[in-house]
């Protein structure tokens, strides 16, 4: 075990492991108060494996969690509020946003968060239908994307119903209808 301290910031604890002739470290980062704020694995000098970021002021509650592959975010990453409510999910493919995306919102004074936005990324760009919801779960807006450009159906809904207020079509970023 190796300890390293930057007096102005944090203490980092390295635990050295050797696995199949590769140097592998388990790293824990503590703030000046001695509270764990991050943990991850290092393989050949890059984050690789499970990673967790903690809320430093909320007794070890998880703020973010996910996986690194060769120093890049990979697979599903989740974000949480300081009360433990889910705030978002994002899929990555070797550091690029790729796959499903969900943004959750927790209104002040409420116990539970609600799904606010749902969509997909393809190679870092919004792709397919993106849905935007009200706090009561009603669909407010639907926008279709192709490779980051609005392309396809568009619809706005009345706030507390599933009735369409406005609809149209985007073609290569230009609205029609």
Order of alpha helices (4+ residues) and beta strands (2+ residues): beta-beta-beta-beta-beta-beta-beta-beta-beta-beta-beta-beta-beta-beta-beta
